[in-house]
């Protein structure tokens, strides 16, 4: 039997190789410094115009501050939030906001999907038709509100059409029963174009192979829409609902132009109430507290919408 002998001082196995950490190159450090230098102005501007005002607004929400009175803000903690939450006017504004947002979504989302299905085909003038339907989206909301103010007026187009068929005129914006539905109809019309384009993009992304397979299986248009197209559009629908909900919960311009919150506070959404608190009654502390409660409301509604749409898409 032959045994291998090793010289003294040698190990029985290979020596472990230790990898040295490469040193940071000067070029990489210079690129990182240049990146920070380029980002710094935008970060400072964002802080000045967004983060700092939000922080100051939250501080004001913890104070009692009226700029007309002498003296600065007086800190009182969460008392302002408690006073707002105990206010019937605040809860009435939330109820009006929920009605306004939900009513607009119920009208706008199905109508936008129907228009997207209509212009998804190929026919002469389809590009012009899409552009005309999208036009309300690019018109400023204040300009749209001024047009609809004339349409809803006593001598406007809608009452003229009612007179042609022998019906009495309607006080669309000055009657407590019709003011909010009139605002909902106007806002749904304004939201149609943008939502339609998003739905159209989703429809054009549906794989043609799935539609061909559904046709081979004998599915008609309705069954193909229900069992193939609509389930694939769940993420698009979720996006449309959440984004529109965020915008609608912050509505102010159209309500200020058309009704100013009246009649009898029947159209006073939460943003309108915040405006009245801040710039008519000069209660900036209460207005700031309402603004942060509005943020919580928007966050909660958006979260519930995402959860409900996702749960519906998994069925």
C-alpha positions as CSV (number, residue, x, y, z in Angstrom):
1,X,0.0,0.0,0.0
2,X,1.4,3.3,-1.1
3,X,0.7,6.4,1.0
4,X,1.2,9.9,-0.3
5,X,3.4,12.0,1.8
6,X,3.4,15.8,1.8
7,X,6.2,18.1,2.9
8,X,5.8,19.5,6.3
9,X,3.9,22.7,6.5
10,X,1.6,22.0,3.6
11,X,-2.2,21.7,4.0
12,X,-4.2,18.8,3.0
13,X,-6.6,20.8,0.8
14,X,-6.6,23.8,-1.5
15,X,-6.2,27.1,0.2
16,X,-9.5,29.2,0.3
17,X,-9.5,32.0,-2.2
18,X,-10.8,35.3,-0.7
19,X,-12.2,37.7,-3.2
20,X,-11.2,41.3,-2.7
21,X,-13.9,43.9,-2.7
22,X,-13.4,46.1,-5.7
23,X,-12.8,49.7,-4.7
24,X,-15.3,52.3,-5.8
25,X,-14.1,53.9,-9.0
26,X,-13.8,57.6,-9.1
27,X,-16.0,57.7,-12.2
28,X,-18.9,55.9,-10.3
29,X,-18.6,58.3,-7.4
30,X,-18.6,61.3,-9.8
31,X,-21.8,60.0,-11.5
32,X,-23.5,59.5,-8.2
33,X,-22.6,63.0,-7.1
34,X,-23.8,64.4,-10.4
35,X,-27.1,62.5,-10.0
36,X,-27.7,64.0,-6.5
37,X,-26.8,67.5,-7.9
38,X,-29.4,67.1,-10.7
39,X,-32.1,65.8,-8.4
40,X,-31.6,68.3,-5.6
41,X,-33.3,71.4,-7.3
42,X,-36.4,69.3,-8.1
43,X,-36.5,67.8,-4.6
44,X,-36.2,71.3,-3.0
45,X,-38.9,72.7,-5.2
46,X,-41.2,69.7,-4.4
47,X,-40.5,70.3,-0.7
48,X,-41.3,74.0,-0.9
49,X,-44.5,73.8,-2.9
50,X,-45.9,70.5,-1.6
51,X,-44.4,69.0,1.5
52,X,-44.0,72.3,3.5
53,X,-47.6,73.5,2.8
54,X,-49.0,70.1,3.8
55,X,-47.0,70.1,7.0
56,X,-48.1,73.7,7.8
57,X,-51.7,72.8,6.9
58,X,-51.6,69.8,9.3
59,X,-50.2,72.2,12.0
60,X,-53.1,74.6,11.4
61,X,-55.5,71.7,11.7
62,X,-54.3,71.4,15.3
63,X,-54.9,75.0,16.1
64,X,-57.6,77.6,16.3
65,X,-56.7,80.3,13.8
66,X,-58.6,83.2,12.4
67,X,-56.5,85.7,10.4
68,X,-59.0,88.5,11.0
69,X,-58.5,88.3,14.7
70,X,-55.3,89.5,16.4
71,X,-52.7,86.9,17.4
72,X,-51.4,83.8,15.7
73,X,-52.6,80.2,15.7
74,X,-53.5,78.9,19.2
75,X,-52.7,75.2,19.6
76,X,-55.5,73.0,20.9
77,X,-54.5,69.5,19.6
78,X,-57.3,67.3,18.3
79,X,-60.1,69.5,19.6
80,X,-60.6,70.9,16.1
81,X,-61.0,67.4,14.6
82,X,-63.5,66.5,17.3
83,X,-65.5,69.6,16.7
84,X,-65.6,68.9,13.0
85,X,-66.7,65.3,13.5
86,X,-69.5,66.5,15.8
87,X,-70.7,69.0,13.2
88,X,-73.9,68.1,11.3
89,X,-72.9,70.4,8.5
90,X,-69.7,68.3,8.0
91,X,-71.6,65.0,7.7
92,X,-74.2,66.6,5.4
93,X,-71.3,67.7,3.1
94,X,-69.8,64.2,3.2
95,X,-73.2,62.7,2.2
96,X,-73.6,65.1,-0.7
97,X,-70.0,64.3,-1.8
98,X,-70.7,60.6,-1.8
99,X,-74.0,61.1,-3.7
100,X,-72.2,63.3,-6.2
101,X,-69.3,61.0,-6.8
102,X,-71.2,57.7,-6.9
103,X,-74.0,59.2,-9.1
104,X,-71.4,60.5,-11.6
105,X,-69.6,57.2,-11.7
106,X,-72.8,55.2,-12.2
107,X,-73.6,57.3,-15.3
108,X,-70.1,57.9,-16.7
109,X,-68.4,54.5,-16.5
110,X,-70.9,52.3,-18.3
111,X,-71.5,55.1,-20.9
112,X,-67.8,55.4,-21.5
113,X,-67.4,51.7,-21.9
114,X,-70.4,51.7,-24.4
115,X,-68.8,54.5,-26.4
116,X,-65.4,52.7,-26.4
117,X,-67.2,49.5,-27.8
118,X,-68.8,51.7,-30.4
119,X,-65.7,53.4,-31.7
120,X,-63.5,50.3,-31.4
121,X,-64.5,49.1,-34.9
122,X,-63.3,50.4,-38.2
123,X,-65.7,52.5,-40.2
124,X,-65.4,55.8,-42.2
125,X,-64.8,58.8,-40.0
126,X,-64.0,56.7,-36.8
127,X,-61.0,58.9,-36.0
128,X,-63.0,62.1,-36.2
129,X,-65.8,60.5,-34.1
130,X,-63.2,59.6,-31.4
131,X,-61.8,63.1,-31.4
132,X,-65.3,64.7,-31.1
133,X,-66.1,62.4,-28.2
134,X,-62.8,63.2,-26.5
135,X,-63.2,66.9,-26.9
136,X,-65.0,67.6,-23.6
137,X,-62.0,66.2,-21.8
138,X,-59.7,68.9,-23.0
139,X,-62.1,71.8,-22.4
140,X,-61.4,73.5,-19.0
141,X,-63.9,72.6,-16.4
142,X,-64.8,76.3,-15.7
143,X,-65.6,76.8,-19.4
144,X,-67.7,73.7,-19.5
145,X,-69.5,74.9,-16.4
146,X,-70.3,78.3,-18.0
147,X,-71.8,76.5,-21.0
148,X,-73.9,74.3,-18.9
149,X,-75.0,77.3,-16.8
150,X,-76.6,78.7,-19.9
151,X,-78.1,75.3,-20.9
152,X,-79.7,75.0,-17.4
153,X,-80.9,78.6,-17.3
154,X,-84.6,79.5,-17.5
155,X,-84.1,80.7,-21.1
156,X,-81.5,78.0,-22.0
157,X,-81.6,75.2,-24.5
158,X,-83.0,72.5,-22.2
159,X,-86.1,74.6,-21.2
160,X,-86.5,75.6,-24.8
161,X,-86.7,71.9,-25.8
162,X,-89.2,71.3,-23.0
163,X,-91.3,74.2,-24.3
164,X,-91.3,72.6,-27.8
165,X,-93.0,69.5,-26.4
166,X,-95.4,71.4,-24.3
167,X,-93.8,70.8,-20.9
168,X,-93.3,73.6,-18.3
169,X,-89.8,75.0,-17.6
170,X,-87.7,73.4,-14.9
171,X,-85.5,75.3,-12.4
172,X,-82.6,72.9,-12.8
173,X,-80.1,74.7,-10.6
174,X,-82.4,76.6,-8.2
175,X,-84.6,73.7,-7.1
176,X,-83.4,71.6,-4.2
177,X,-84.7,68.4,-5.9
178,X,-83.0,68.9,-9.3
179,X,-79.8,70.8,-8.5
180,X,-77.6,67.8,-7.5
181,X,-78.9,65.6,-10.4
182,X,-78.2,68.4,-12.8
183,X,-74.6,68.7,-11.5
184,X,-74.2,64.9,-11.8
185,X,-75.3,64.9,-15.4
186,X,-72.9,67.7,-16.4
187,X,-70.0,66.1,-14.6
188,X,-70.7,62.7,-16.2
189,X,-70.7,64.2,-19.6
190,X,-67.4,65.9,-18.9
191,X,-65.8,62.6,-17.8
192,X,-67.0,60.6,-20.8
193,X,-64.2,61.4,-23.2
194,X,-61.2,60.5,-20.9
195,X,-62.7,57.3,-19.6
196,X,-63.7,56.3,-23.2
197,X,-60.1,56.6,-24.4
198,X,-58.8,54.5,-21.6
199,X,-61.4,51.8,-22.2
200,X,-60.6,51.9,-25.9
201,X,-57.0,51.3,-25.2
202,X,-58.0,48.3,-23.1
203,X,-60.3,46.9,-25.8
204,X,-57.5,47.2,-28.4
205,X,-55.2,45.2,-26.1
206,X,-57.5,42.2,-25.9
207,X,-55.8,39.3,-27.8
208,X,-57.4,38.6,-31.1
209,X,-56.9,34.9,-30.5
210,X,-59.3,34.9,-27.6
211,X,-62.0,36.6,-29.6
212,X,-61.4,34.0,-32.4
213,X,-61.6,31.2,-30.0
214,X,-64.9,32.5,-28.6
215,X,-66.3,32.8,-32.1
216,X,-65.3,29.2,-32.9
217,X,-67.0,28.0,-29.7
218,X,-70.2,29.6,-30.9
219,X,-70.3,32.6,-28.5
220,X,-72.4,35.5,-29.7
221,X,-71.4,39.2,-29.2
222,X,-73.1,39.4,-25.8
223,X,-71.5,36.2,-24.4
224,X,-68.1,37.3,-25.7
225,X,-68.5,40.6,-24.1
226,X,-69.6,39.2,-20.8
227,X,-67.3,36.2,-20.5
228,X,-64.2,37.3,-22.4
229,X,-63.9,41.1,-22.8
230,X,-65.3,42.4,-19.5
231,X,-63.1,40.1,-17.2
232,X,-60.0,41.3,-19.1
233,X,-61.1,44.9,-18.6
234,X,-61.3,44.6,-14.8
235,X,-57.9,46.3,-14.2
236,X,-58.8,49.1,-16.7
237,X,-62.2,49.6,-15.0
238,X,-60.6,49.7,-11.6
239,X,-58.2,52.4,-12.7
240,X,-61.0,54.5,-14.3
241,X,-63.2,54.2,-11.2
242,X,-60.4,55.0,-8.7
243,X,-59.0,58.0,-10.7
244,X,-62.4,59.4,-11.4
245,X,-63.4,58.9,-7.7
246,X,-60.3,60.8,-6.6
247,X,-61.2,63.7,-8.9
248,X,-64.9,63.8,-8.0
249,X,-64.3,63.8,-4.3
250,X,-62.3,67.0,-4.8
251,X,-64.9,68.7,-7.0
252,X,-65.2,72.4,-6.5
253,X,-65.0,74.5,-9.7
254,X,-68.2,73.3,-11.4
255,X,-70.2,73.6,-8.1
256,X,-68.9,77.1,-7.4
257,X,-69.8,78.3,-10.9
258,X,-73.2,76.6,-11.2
259,X,-74.7,76.6,-7.7
260,X,-72.2,77.9,-5.1
261,X,-73.4,75.0,-2.9
262,X,-77.1,76.0,-3.0
263,X,-80.0,75.9,-2.9
264,X,-80.2,75.2,0.8
265,X,-76.8,73.5,0.9
266,X,-78.2,70.7,-1.4
267,X,-75.0,70.8,-3.5
268,X,-72.5,71.7,-0.8
269,X,-69.8,69.0,-1.2
270,X,-67.0,68.8,1.3
271,X,-64.6,70.9,-0.8
272,X,-67.2,73.6,-1.0
273,X,-67.6,73.5,2.7
274,X,-63.8,73.8,3.2
275,X,-63.8,76.9,1.0
276,X,-66.6,78.5,2.9
277,X,-64.9,77.8,6.3
278,X,-61.6,79.2,5.1
279,X,-62.5,82.2,3.0
280,X,-65.9,83.2,4.2
281,X,-65.8,82.5,7.9
282,X,-62.0,82.6,8.2
283,X,-61.8,79.5,10.4
284,X,-58.6,78.2,8.9
285,X,-58.1,75.7,11.7
286,X,-61.4,74.0,11.0
287,X,-60.9,74.2,7.3
288,X,-57.5,72.5,7.6
289,X,-59.0,69.7,9.7
290,X,-61.7,69.2,7.1
291,X,-59.1,69.0,4.4
292,X,-57.2,66.2,6.1
293,X,-60.5,64.4,6.9
294,X,-61.3,64.7,3.1
295,X,-58.0,63.0,2.4
296,X,-58.9,60.1,4.7
297,X,-62.3,59.9,2.9
298,X,-60.7,59.8,-0.5
299,X,-58.2,57.2,0.6
300,X,-60.9,55.0,2.1
301,X,-63.2,55.2,-1.0
302,X,-60.3,54.5,-3.3
303,X,-59.2,51.5,-1.2
304,X,-62.7,50.1,-1.0
305,X,-63.1,50.5,-4.8
306,X,-59.9,48.7,-5.5
307,X,-60.8,45.8,-3.2
308,X,-64.3,45.4,-4.5
309,X,-63.2,45.5,-8.2
310,X,-60.3,43.1,-7.5
311,X,-62.7,40.7,-5.7
312,X,-65.1,40.9,-8.6
313,X,-62.4,40.2,-11.1
314,X,-61.4,37.0,-9.3
315,X,-64.9,35.5,-9.5
